[in-house]
Amino acid sequence: MDFYHQLPPLASFFITYGVMSLRYLLFAGVAFLVFYTWKKQPWNIRKLGKVTPGKKDVQREMAYSFITIGIFAVSALLVGLLFRTGITRIYLHISDRGIGYFALSVGLLLLFHDTYFYWTHRLMHHPRLFRHVHRVHHLSHHPTPWASFAFHPFEAVIEAGVVPLAVLFIPAHPLAIGLFVTLMMGYNVLGHLGYEIFPKGFVKNPVGKWSNTSTHHHMHHRAGRYNFGLYFNFWDRIMGTNHPGYEQAFEEVTSRKQEAS
């Protein structure tokens, strides 16, 4: 980390932008290849919408996502600047707090982000903000994995603020932060997959009840007054913002039978 932040800011930005872009292309690209091309027919039974997004939809999602990644790269530079001032809780040696806390810190970052995301997401659905900021993301009525970071630049700034804010309060090793942002990428792709991969009954078991699914976020894109959470289903359940038909919709898509050929 010290070597990285000794680089000129422009070099650090391009390295970070390149790494984030490659991760986006890998996660979203593999998901798109599997579900929309290679294994499209076998997975068709788990498709969440009747409409298949077109080429222009994908191009729009990718264009906005690459802008968002640039803003996220600037956020990473801000984290480095805050680290050098000594005001963050970032620590450099896992042994300082142990492997147990290292694992716990990843969970704390996810919980912090889930709370941050839920409330900022609800705020952006206020009519005065939605049409100027969040509407860009909802242009994807039937999102693909490429929509994972398809945000208006103002929304991207809000989303990018979570890591600089989190490291002011949560002691975290750089590797834990790296795992956290990788899980963030993976879950964003899952939420915009357009297919349900979890098994029937998942949302009724003790783990699945409190976890979000592709169905959950896909329904948000179809009915924006519900389903604001990201990783977990805590806040939506507590605040009564789960779509009333969520569990029924999940069971419907996961109960479909493959037609005999």
C-alpha positions in Angstrom: 0.0 0.0 0.0 2.8 2.4 0.8 4.4 1.8 -2.6 1.1 2.2 -4.4 0.4 5.5 -2.7 3.9 6.8 -3.4 3.1 6.8 -7.1 2.0 10.0 -8.8 -1.8 10.5 -8.4 -2.4 10.2 -12.2 -0.5 6.9 -12.3 -2.4 5.6 -9.2 -5.7 6.6 -10.9 -5.0 4.7 -14.1 -3.8 1.6 -12.3 -6.9 1.6 -10.1 -9.2 2.3 -13.0 -7.6 -0.5 -15.0 -7.9 -3.0 -12.2 -11.6 -2.0 -11.5 -12.4 -2.2 -15.2 -10.9 -5.6 -15.6 -12.8 -6.9 -12.5 -16.1 -5.4 -14.0 -15.4 -7.0 -17.4 -14.6 -10.3 -15.7 -17.6 -10.5 -13.4 -20.2 -9.0 -15.6 -18.7 -10.5 -18.8 -18.7 -14.1 -17.5 -22.2 -13.7 -16.1 -23.5 -12.3 -19.4 -21.7 -15.0 -21.5 -23.1 -17.8 -19.4 -26.7 -16.6 -18.9 -27.3 -14.7 -22.1 -25.2 -16.7 -24.6 -23.6 -20.0 -23.7 -26.2 -21.4 -21.4 -29.1 -19.2 -22.4 -31.4 -22.1 -23.2 -30.9 -24.2 -20.0 -31.3 -21.1 -17.8 -34.3 -19.7 -19.7 -36.6 -21.4 -17.2 -35.2 -19.1 -14.5 -35.5 -15.9 -16.5 -37.0 -13.1 -14.5 -38.5 -11.0 -17.2 -40.1 -11.7 -20.6 -38.1 -9.0 -22.3 -34.5 -9.6 -23.5 -32.5 -6.3 -23.4 -31.1 -5.2 -26.7 -27.7 -4.1 -27.9 -28.4 -0.4 -27.2 -29.4 -1.3 -23.6 -26.1 -3.1 -23.1 -24.1 -0.3 -24.6 -25.8 2.3 -22.3 -25.2 0.1 -19.3 -21.5 -0.3 -20.1 -21.0 3.3 -20.9 -22.4 4.5 -17.6 -20.6 1.8 -15.7 -17.2 2.8 -17.1 -17.9 6.4 -16.0 -18.8 5.1 -12.5 -15.6 3.1 -12.3 -13.6 6.3 -13.0 -15.4 7.9 -10.0 -14.8 4.9 -7.9 -11.1 5.1 -8.8 -11.0 8.7 -7.5 -12.6 7.5 -4.3 -9.8 5.0 -3.9 -7.3 7.9 -4.2 -9.2 9.7 -1.5 -8.9 6.6 0.8 -5.1 6.7 0.2 -5.0 10.4 1.0 -7.0 9.9 4.2 -4.7 7.0 5.1 -1.6 9.2 4.8 -3.2 11.8 7.1 -3.6 9.1 9.8 -7.3 9.7 10.3 -8.5 6.3 9.0 -8.7 3.1 10.9 -6.8 1.2 8.2 -4.0 -1.1 9.6 -1.3 -2.8 7.6 -0.5 -6.0 9.5 -3.1 -8.7 9.9 -1.3 -10.0 12.9 -2.1 -6.7 14.7 -5.7 -7.8 15.2 -5.7 -11.4 14.2 -7.3 -13.4 11.4 -10.6 -13.7 13.3 -11.0 -9.9 13.3 -9.8 -9.8 9.7 -12.8 -12.0 8.7 -15.1 -10.1 11.0 -14.1 -6.8 9.4 -15.2 -7.9 6.0 -18.6 -8.6 7.5 -18.7 -5.3 9.2 -17.9 -3.5 6.0 -20.8 -5.4 4.3 -23.2 -4.5 7.0 -22.1 -0.8 7.0 -22.5 -0.7 3.2 -25.9 -2.4 3.3 -27.1 0.3 5.7 -25.6 3.1 3.7 -26.9 1.7 0.5 -30.5 1.2 1.8 -30.9 4.7 3.1 -29.1 6.6 0.2 -31.1 4.4 -2.2 -34.4 5.3 -0.6 -33.4 9.0 -0.6 -32.6 8.8 -4.4 -36.1 7.6 -5.0 -37.5 10.9 -3.8 -39.2 12.4 -6.8 -37.0 15.5 -6.8 -33.8 13.4 -6.9 -35.0 10.4 -8.9 -35.6 12.2 -12.2 -32.2 14.0 -12.0 -30.0 11.2 -10.6 -31.4 7.7 -10.1 -33.5 7.5 -13.2 -30.4 6.7 -15.3 -30.1 3.4 -13.4 -33.8 2.6 -13.9 -33.5 3.0 -17.6 -32.7 -0.7 -17.3 -36.2 -2.0 -16.8 -34.8 -5.5 -17.5 -31.2 -5.1 -16.4 -28.3 -7.3 -17.5 -25.1 -7.9 -15.5 -23.6 -4.9 -17.4 -26.0 -2.6 -15.4 -24.2 -3.4 -12.2 -22.6 0.1 -12.1 -24.7 2.0 -14.6 -25.2 5.1 -12.5 -25.6 8.8 -13.2 -22.3 10.5 -12.2 -24.0 12.1 -9.2 -25.2 8.8 -8.0 -21.8 7.3 -8.6 -20.3 9.9 -6.3 -22.8 8.9 -3.6 -22.1 5.2 -4.1 -18.3 5.8 -4.1 -18.5 7.6 -0.7 -19.1 4.4 1.3 -15.4 3.2 1.4 -13.9 6.6 2.5 -16.6 6.9 5.1 -16.3 3.3 6.3 -12.6 3.4 6.9 -13.0 6.3 9.2 -14.9 4.1 11.7 -14.1 0.4 11.0 -10.6 -0.9 11.5 -9.8 -2.7 8.2 -6.7 -4.2 6.5 -6.3 -3.2 2.8 -6.9 -6.9 1.9 -10.2 -6.9 3.8 -11.2 -3.8 1.9 -10.2 -5.5 -1.4 -12.3 -8.5 -0.5 -15.2 -6.2 0.4 -15.2 -4.3 -2.9 -14.9 -7.6 -4.8 -17.9 -9.0 -3.0 -19.7 -5.7 -3.8 -19.0 -6.3 -7.5 -20.2 -9.9 -7.3 -23.4 -9.0 -5.5 -24.1 -6.1 -7.9 -23.8 -8.5 -10.8 -26.0 -11.0 -9.0 -28.7 -8.4 -8.4 -28.8 -7.5 -12.1 -28.4 -11.0 -13.4 -31.9 -11.3 -14.8 -32.0 -14.9 -13.7 -32.7 -16.5 -10.4 -29.9 -18.9 -9.3 -31.0 -19.7 -5.7 -33.0 -22.9 -5.1 -36.7 -23.2 -4.3 -37.4 -22.4 -0.7 -34.3 -20.3 -0.2 -36.1 -17.2 0.9 -37.9 -19.2 3.6 -34.8 -20.7 5.3 -33.0 -18.9 8.1 -30.1 -17.7 5.8 -32.1 -16.9 2.7 -34.8 -15.0 4.6 -32.2 -12.3 5.4 -30.3 -12.4 2.1 -31.2 -10.7 -1.1 -31.6 -12.4 -4.4 -31.7 -11.6 -8.1 -35.5 -11.7 -7.9 -35.5 -9.2 -5.1 -33.6 -6.5 -7.0 -35.2 -7.3 -10.4 -38.6 -6.5 -8.8 -37.1 -3.2 -7.6 -36.4 -2.3 -11.2 -40.0 -3.2 -12.1 -41.6 -1.5 -9.1 -39.3 1.1 -7.6 -41.2 1.7 -4.4 -39.9 -1.6 -2.9 -36.8 -3.7 -2.3 -34.1 -1.1 -1.6 -31.5 -3.3 0.1 -28.3 -4.7 -1.4 -26.8 -7.7 0.3 -29.3 -8.4 3.0 -33.0 -8.2 3.6 -32.8 -6.6 7.1 -33.8 -3.0 6.4 -36.5 -3.9 3.9 -38.1 -6.2 6.4 -37.7 -3.8 9.3 -39.0 -0.8 7.3 -41.8 -2.6 5.5 -40.4 -2.0 2.1 -40.2 -5.5 0.8 -42.4 -6.0 -2.2 -45.5 -7.8 -0.9 -45.3 -10.3 -3.7 -41.6 -11.0 -3.3 -41.6 -14.4 -1.8 -44.4 -15.5 -4.1 -42.5 -14.3 -7.1 -39.4 -16.1 -6.0 -41.2 -19.4 -5.4 -42.9 -19.1 -8.8 -39.7 -18.7 -10.8 -37.9 -21.4 -8.8 -40.8 -23.9 -9.1 -40.9 -23.8 -12.9 -40.4 -27.2 -14.6 -38.3 -27.7 -17.6 -40.5 -28.6 -20.6 -39.8 -32.0 -22.2 -38.2 -31.6 -25.6 
